[in-house]
């Protein structure tokens, strides 16, 4: 999914809705939001990254989740917790 898609926003909202309070949502996507250009190869078209990944933290926060620091988390990992309401 593209980082600006309504499907991604809806999917994160659904994760936030389904988890119980004090539970976590952890998503890891090392290439989230990368724009792709098509480059011809001997095997046909192969997507090649044309830009840097895009931060999608705001989508988790707008779904009501709170960012949690996780020591040694991989790059482009999103660690959020649903607080008690």
C-alpha positions, 0 to 999 in steps of 0.5 A: 500500500502507498503511504498516502492511501486510504486503505493504509489509513483504514488498516491502521485504524482497524488495528487500533480498534481491534486491540485491547487497552494496554496492548501493542501494535508493532509494524515493521516496513523497511520500504514503506512509502518508497516511490517506485519507477520501472526499470527494464531488466533481462527478466522484465520490469523490476521496481527500483526505489526512486526515493527515500521511505516516508514516515507514517507515524502520524497515521498511528497517532491519528488512530489514537495510538501512543508511540512507545520507545523500543530499544534496538527496534529496526529502522522504520518500525512503528511501535504503538500502544493503546492506552486505557480509555 
